[in-house]
Amino acid sequence: MLETTRFTYAVSSMGCKANLTDSQALESTLRQLGGTEAESGQDPDLYLLNTCTVTDEADKEARSLLRRSRAGLAIATGCLAQVDPEQLEKSVSGSKNVRVVRNSAKKEIEGLVQEWLAGTLDEQRALVQGDRALWHAEILPNRAGASESNRTRAFYKVQDGCNAFCAYCVIPLARGRSRSLPAAQVVQEIQAFVDAGVKEVVLTAIHAADYADGELDFTGLVEEILRQTSVPRLRLTSLDPGEIPDRLLELMEKNQRLCPHFHVSLQSANSRVLSAMKRAYDAEKVEERLLAIRARLPRAYVGMDLIAGFPGETETEFMDGLERLERLPWTRAHVFPFSVRKNTAAARLVQAGLGLAPEVVRERARLLRELSERKMRAALEAKVGSVMEILVEEKRVKIGTRECSQGHSRSYFKVLIPGQHPANELRRVKIVGVAEREFLKGELV
């Protein structure tokens, strides 16, 4: 191994929490090579961009971030770098200090940085392809704990890849086929995070329901983590409605260490549209599962993803889904206007003339966002007067001239408490009001 050289770096992680987990692992590698995080506003020596390609807007943001970089070396990796690296190469055409590294070559980033530090980086190697066959059998190591950074929680990826091939989604092409970490490894490494001082571990995955270690499924893995580790808080990754079994709800109901927080990959609440999306559930399953969560866990935070304007969605189907969402219990939605992804079934629907007019897509997204805002506001107001435990974070927030510390409750509500308080501490607070930007106001008790 080459002698390490001191350098500064900056990492931008786009998209999902699984991508954030990868970014933390890559950041750990940069630290091991002698890097230190650049101060805010400082141009780093090395810039690492971990891209997302879920939407066209994500693609545009990635290209913009890469063009704006003034680092001595910029490395773009992630899902866009895997499925359409030409986009990134064109955005920085002629630059000698940019390398596009496919997902399948992420393990080669360490060697790339070593070559750069030694002054031997090949200027002609603009795209690092990687070994797709090998990549489909591996998961990037989980190497970022609180001992290595200032973060108050650790993100830990237990599964990568996806076998579903939903109509709108390019992620199976970007991430490969499903593969899982052995449960024994997961338990050991999560306990190591806890021993290093981590108070909360967030399980991440591309498709958690695909998790398998012999006879052990995802819920079984969660049971093993709770049984064999002392993690104070365990938070779950995104799940489809049909992938939230009663067994998991019962576990969350009985074990306070398992945070009452769901992020549901819903996408639509209309059965015909869900079928066109090639989702493995219908509107009745959506309704049944959301009501089951409310019945067992009335204080749970339920976030969800929704796609507005899927090709072929009629006005009647949209209103059917909107009305169902209006009456069902949930907390907040991330609304994504439909975006065509190459090489997907939905792209073929658009080619067949079923794409909706942009103004229709925008209007449906607006109505869904307005509904989400009403749901979120009602959820926030319902928390006033309650007592919560929050995990205090490094981040500080200013309300007017007053500086506040920020933390998340077990149920994922953001809470502000006046003054500066040590990070990575669990504190009890009484909720006294609702602040701007979806925050609750709290006072220590």
LINQUI-V594974 format. One record per residue. N is the residue number from 1. PSI is psi in radians with two decimals (999 if undefined). Layout:
n->N psi->PSI
n->N psi->PSI
This chain:
n->1 psi->2.44
n->2 psi->2.72
n->3 psi->2.39
n->4 psi->2.66
n->5 psi->2.45
n->6 psi->2.33
n->7 psi->2.82
n->8 psi->2.68
n->9 psi->2.81
n->10 psi->2.45
n->11 psi->2.25
n->12 psi->2.17
n->13 psi->2.10
n->14 psi->2.70
n->15 psi->-2.40
n->16 psi->2.99
n->17 psi->-0.45
n->18 psi->-0.68
n->19 psi->-0.69
n->20 psi->-0.67
n->21 psi->-0.78
n->22 psi->-0.73
n->23 psi->-0.69
n->24 psi->-0.67
n->25 psi->-0.73
n->26 psi->-0.64
n->27 psi->-0.66
n->28 psi->-0.71
n->29 psi->-0.73
n->30 psi->-0.67
n->31 psi->-0.70
n->32 psi->-0.45
n->33 psi->0.05
n->34 psi->0.13
n->35 psi->2.64
n->36 psi->2.55
n->37 psi->2.30
n->38 psi->2.56
n->39 psi->2.71
n->40 psi->2.27
n->41 psi->-0.15
n->42 psi->2.37
n->43 psi->2.13
n->44 psi->2.81
n->45 psi->-0.60
n->46 psi->2.33
n->47 psi->2.21
n->48 psi->2.10
n->49 psi->2.05
n->50 psi->1.82
n->51 psi->2.84
n->52 psi->2.70
n->53 psi->0.51
n->54 psi->-0.62
n->55 psi->2.89
n->56 psi->-0.60
n->57 psi->-0.65
n->58 psi->-0.70
n->59 psi->-0.81
n->60 psi->-0.74
n->61 psi->-0.72
n->62 psi->-0.80
n->63 psi->-0.70
n->64 psi->-0.78
n->65 psi->-0.72
n->66 psi->-0.72
n->67 psi->-0.59
n->68 psi->-0.20
n->69 psi->2.36
n->70 psi->0.45
n->71 psi->2.76
n->72 psi->-0.55
n->73 psi->2.27
n->74 psi->2.30
n->75 psi->2.15
n->76 psi->2.16
n->77 psi->-2.89
n->78 psi->-2.88
n->79 psi->-0.70
n->80 psi->-0.66
n->81 psi->-0.40
n->82 psi->-0.85
n->83 psi->-0.42
n->84 psi->1.12
n->85 psi->-0.40
n->86 psi->-0.58
n->87 psi->-0.83
n->88 psi->-0.68
n->89 psi->-0.73
n->90 psi->-0.57
n->91 psi->-0.35
n->92 psi->0.62
n->93 psi->2.26
n->94 psi->-0.17
n->95 psi->2.39
n->96 psi->-0.07
n->97 psi->0.40
n->98 psi->2.36
n->99 psi->2.33
n->100 psi->2.11
n->101 psi->1.97
n->102 psi->2.76
n->103 psi->-0.69
n->104 psi->-0.11
n->105 psi->0.23
n->106 psi->-0.59
n->107 psi->-0.28
n->108 psi->-0.09
n->109 psi->-0.66
n->110 psi->-0.83
n->111 psi->-0.62
n->112 psi->-0.78
n->113 psi->-0.67
n->114 psi->-0.74
n->115 psi->-0.72
n->116 psi->-0.75
n->117 psi->-0.59
n->118 psi->-0.07
n->119 psi->0.40
n->120 psi->0.27
n->121 psi->2.26
n->122 psi->2.01
n->123 psi->-0.36
n->124 psi->-0.27
n->125 psi->1.31
n->126 psi->-0.49
n->127 psi->2.17
n->128 psi->2.00
n->129 psi->-0.84
n->130 psi->2.98
n->131 psi->1.77
n->132 psi->-0.65
n->133 psi->-0.77
n->134 psi->-0.75
n->135 psi->-0.67
n->136 psi->-0.19
n->137 psi->-0.02
n->138 psi->2.85
n->139 psi->2.36
n->140 psi->2.31
n->141 psi->2.50
n->142 psi->1.90
n->143 psi->0.17
n->144 psi->1.93
n->145 psi->3.07
n->146 psi->-0.42
n->147 psi->-0.34
n->148 psi->-0.17
n->149 psi->-3.14
n->150 psi->0.15
n->151 psi->2.61
n->152 psi->-0.10
n->153 psi->2.73
n->154 psi->2.38
n->155 psi->2.26
n->156 psi->2.08
n->157 psi->2.14
n->158 psi->-0.27
n->159 psi->2.55
n->160 psi->2.77
n->161 psi->2.96
n->162 psi->2.44
n->163 psi->0.08
n->164 psi->-0.71
n->165 psi->0.98
n->166 psi->2.70
n->167 psi->-0.56
n->168 psi->-0.10
n->169 psi->2.34
n->170 psi->0.02
n->171 psi->-0.66
n->172 psi->-0.58
n->173 psi->-0.55
n->174 psi->-0.52
n->175 psi->-0.26
n->176 psi->-3.01
n->177 psi->2.80
n->178 psi->2.40
n->179 psi->2.65
n->180 psi->2.66
n->181 psi->2.54
n->182 psi->2.45
n->183 psi->-0.66
n->184 psi->-0.68
n->185 psi->-0.75
n->186 psi->-0.85
n->187 psi->-0.81
n->188 psi->-0.80
n->189 psi->-0.59
n->190 psi->-0.70
n->191 psi->-0.58
n->192 psi->-0.68
n->193 psi->-0.80
n->194 psi->-0.75
n->195 psi->-0.45
n->196 psi->-0.05
n->197 psi->0.03
n->198 psi->2.30
n->199 psi->-0.39
n->200 psi->2.32
n->201 psi->2.27
n->202 psi->2.04
n->203 psi->2.27
n->204 psi->2.76
n->205 psi->2.83
n->206 psi->-0.74
n->207 psi->1.56
n->208 psi->-0.59
n->209 psi->-0.28
n->210 psi->-0.11
n->211 psi->2.35
n->212 psi->2.25
n->213 psi->1.60
n->214 psi->-2.15
n->215 psi->-0.07
n->216 psi->2.17
n->217 psi->-3.00
n->218 psi->-0.77
n->219 psi->-0.69
n->220 psi->-0.65
n->221 psi->-0.77
n->222 psi->-0.73
n->223 psi->-0.76
n->224 psi->-0.70
n->225 psi->-0.79
n->226 psi->-0.60
n->227 psi->-0.65
n->228 psi->-0.11
n->229 psi->2.93
n->230 psi->0.46
n->231 psi->2.20
n->232 psi->-0.65
n->233 psi->2.32
n->234 psi->2.16
n->235 psi->2.52
n->236 psi->2.80
n->237 psi->-3.12
n->238 psi->2.51
n->239 psi->2.53
n->240 psi->2.72
n->241 psi->-0.72
n->242 psi->-0.01
n->243 psi->0.38
n->244 psi->1.47
n->245 psi->2.80
n->246 psi->-0.60
n->247 psi->-0.68
n->248 psi->-0.70
n->249 psi->-0.72
n->250 psi->-0.70
n->251 psi->-0.76
n->252 psi->-0.61
n->253 psi->-0.63
n->254 psi->-0.45
n->255 psi->1.91
n->256 psi->-0.30
n->257 psi->-0.38
n->258 psi->1.93
n->259 psi->2.33
n->260 psi->1.25
n->261 psi->2.19
n->262 psi->2.49
n->263 psi->1.93
n->264 psi->2.16
n->265 psi->1.36
n->266 psi->-1.00
n->267 psi->-0.76
n->268 psi->2.78
n->269 psi->0.42
n->270 psi->2.28
n->271 psi->-0.74
n->272 psi->-0.71
n->273 psi->-0.73
n->274 psi->-0.68
n->275 psi->-0.73
n->276 psi->-0.55
n->277 psi->-0.17
n->278 psi->0.66
n->279 psi->2.64
n->280 psi->0.61
n->281 psi->2.92
n->282 psi->-3.09
n->283 psi->-0.56
n->284 psi->-0.67
n->285 psi->-0.71
n->286 psi->-0.88
n->287 psi->-0.79
n->288 psi->-0.73
n->289 psi->-0.71
n->290 psi->-0.66
n->291 psi->-0.60
n->292 psi->-0.70
n->293 psi->-0.82
n->294 psi->-0.68
n->295 psi->-0.73
n->296 psi->-0.57
n->297 psi->1.26
n->298 psi->-0.34
n->299 psi->0.17
n->300 psi->2.59
n->301 psi->2.18
n->302 psi->1.77
n->303 psi->2.86
n->304 psi->2.80
n->305 psi->2.40
n->306 psi->2.44
n->307 psi->2.21
n->308 psi->2.25
n->309 psi->0.67
n->310 psi->2.48
n->311 psi->2.29
n->312 psi->-0.13
n->313 psi->2.13
n->314 psi->2.90
n->315 psi->-0.70
n->316 psi->-0.75
n->317 psi->-0.71
n->318 psi->-0.81
n->319 psi->-0.61
n->320 psi->-0.81
n->321 psi->-0.72
n->322 psi->-0.76
n->323 psi->-0.66
n->324 psi->-0.78
n->325 psi->-0.60
n->326 psi->-0.72
n->327 psi->-0.21
n->328 psi->2.73
n->329 psi->2.12
n->330 psi->3.08
n->331 psi->-0.88
n->332 psi->2.59
n->333 psi->2.49
n->334 psi->2.04
n->335 psi->2.20
n->336 psi->1.97
n->337 psi->2.40
n->338 psi->2.38
n->339 psi->2.22
n->340 psi->2.22
n->341 psi->2.27
n->342 psi->2.58
n->343 psi->0.52
n->344 psi->2.84
n->345 psi->-0.60
n->346 psi->-0.59
n->347 psi->-0.62
n->348 psi->-0.55
n->349 psi->-0.71
n->350 psi->-0.75
n->351 psi->-0.47
n->352 psi->0.05
n->353 psi->0.25
n->354 psi->0.01
n->355 psi->2.52
n->356 psi->2.70
n->357 psi->2.49
n->358 psi->-0.66
n->359 psi->-0.52
n->360 psi->-0.76
n->361 psi->-0.78
n->362 psi->-0.72
n->363 psi->-0.72
n->364 psi->-0.66
n->365 psi->-0.69
n->366 psi->-0.79
n->367 psi->-0.69
n->368 psi->-0.70
n->369 psi->-0.67
n->370 psi->-0.72
n->371 psi->-0.76
n->372 psi->-0.74
n->373 psi->-0.69
n->374 psi->-0.75
n->375 psi->-0.79
n->376 psi->-0.76
n->377 psi->-0.76
n->378 psi->-0.69
n->379 psi->-0.72
n->380 psi->-0.83
n->381 psi->-0.53
n->382 psi->-0.30
n->383 psi->-0.23
n->384 psi->2.27
n->385 psi->-0.24
n->386 psi->2.90
n->387 psi->2.29
n->388 psi->2.74
n->389 psi->2.23
n->390 psi->2.67
n->391 psi->1.96
n->392 psi->2.38
n->393 psi->2.94
n->394 psi->-0.60
n->395 psi->2.41
n->396 psi->2.55
n->397 psi->2.38
n->398 psi->2.22
n->399 psi->1.82
n->400 psi->-2.11
n->401 psi->0.03
n->402 psi->2.22
n->403 psi->2.32
n->404 psi->2.66
n->405 psi->2.63
n->406 psi->2.55
n->407 psi->2.88
n->408 psi->2.41
n->409 psi->2.97
n->410 psi->-0.59
n->411 psi->0.25
n->412 psi->0.18
n->413 psi->2.44
n->414 psi->2.26
n->415 psi->2.35
n->416 psi->2.39
n->417 psi->2.39
n->418 psi->2.49
n->419 psi->3.10
n->420 psi->2.20
n->421 psi->2.56
n->422 psi->2.38
n->423 psi->2.82
n->424 psi->0.53
n->425 psi->2.47
n->426 psi->2.13
n->427 psi->2.52
n->428 psi->2.34
n->429 psi->2.62
n->430 psi->2.32
n->431 psi->2.12
n->432 psi->-0.11
n->433 psi->-3.11
n->434 psi->2.25
n->435 psi->-3.12
n->436 psi->2.93
n->437 psi->0.66
n->438 psi->0.56
n->439 psi->2.62
n->440 psi->2.60
n->441 psi->2.29
n->442 psi->2.76
n->443 psi->2.42
n->444 psi->2.46
n->445 psi->999
